[in-house]
Amino acid sequence: MDMRRRKDRNRKSFREKDYADIPRQLLEHAEDVNMLKSIVTYAKQADVGIEDMSFEIKNEEISAYESMPGNLPEGMVMALRQFAAALKDSSESAELNLKVGEVKTSSMHRGINKAGEEELFPLELSDESDGTRRLMSLAPGIEQVLQQGGVLMVDEIDRELHPLLAEYIISQFQSPETNPGRAQIIFTTHDTELLNMEILRKDQVYFVDKNKKSGVSELFNLTELPVRTNDNIRKAYLVGKYGAVPDVDTVEVE
């Protein structure tokens, strides 16, 4: 096969499998039973208190375990769009937009009532933490590529997420059990906790370093550096051994 044709073919495949637009994907797969189910699953991972979730879209109760009706009416599509936006929005206007879109979603938390008995208490989406909502917004994209293959691109995967939750997402792609189709995740991060060779291989780690004089940024792989398997790459990076660190003056606490 002609190498140029092969490269063009691979490049086209990559673009078709680009799932960076999470809100749009939420709408594209709205009729998929796994869309709401994956949101619930990842919400449980983000918050140990969440037992289940309920969805009411345009006054129609929808279970996470039932498929949505075919040929979604425009009103329901608009409602889902507002739901997707609210998941990504941490501002106070998120819940207002959600109500305008006529979407009501509640998460059920297990707790103890006044009688000392266990009970499920509902919380609206606006009451959930930014981290919980962030993971929920990523859930459809993650599950889609894990099931069908492809590439998921996430900018600042650590944003609003606990380091263990970011590690959880990465582990979903590293395991052949949860990723039989060999899907890939490409992400940027400032979380040095992920610089751990128990989480990522050397060939999976890239740094970006900007030349002070030219202003040009250089991308290079960890395998290009003299790194041993048992090295503490996080510590080495923070002391500037690999470059790609900001040049700042810090004041020590006396």
Phi, psi and omega in degrees: 000141177297128185298323179296320179295321180296319179295318179297321181295317180294322181294320178295318179299321181297316181296321182292335182258019180276111183249040181288334183273085185296314180301318180296322180294325179301324178283321182299327183249027182298330181275357180276127181300332184283348183296302179290326180298319180292325178298317179295316181300314182285332175296322178294324178292324184285329184225116184293348181269347183281124180262323182196176177221154176236146181232133174230112184244120182052048177065017178243119181289128182233127180272151177290348183251012176236144180286151178282157180298146179290162180052062182304130176293157184302324180298320180287325177297316178297321179296318178293325178296318178294323179296316179297318181293321181294326178297324183271346186261123179262006182277169181291342181281350184300313182292325177296315178297324180295319180289325177297323179282359179058047173241129176237121179229137181227141174257141183259118181251135177277133179206187181249127180276183184296335180277000180082015181254153178289140182207153176266126181248132180277143173230137177284163183303323182294340180273349180282158180290158178299324180296319178297315180293323179298314180293324177296322181289331179277338188307311181300320180293318179299309183293326181297312181286328178295325182277324188245355183086167179126197184233130175251126180249125183231122177273128179054069182298336182277352183299120177067007181251142171295143180308326180290331178286321175297319177296323178298316179298314181298319181297332178297328180273338182278336185269130177294341180286317180268348181227064182293336181272006179056045174292159181239150172237129176244121184220154171256154181200153170246007181275104182289347177297337180279351175280074185217123183284003168273346179255315183233147173279163180301320183287354179263357185253125177236145175245154174238121182236131181262131176286123185296325183282310185272338183077007181273134178268138181245133177257127178217154185265150180297334180292344179281354182250156179286083183241130177266158184300327183266009179288148173273090187291333178295311181296317181296322179294315184295332178271004174088015184295328183258355186080198177060034176238148179292144180266093183232152176264125179250148179256123180285145178279127181276000000 
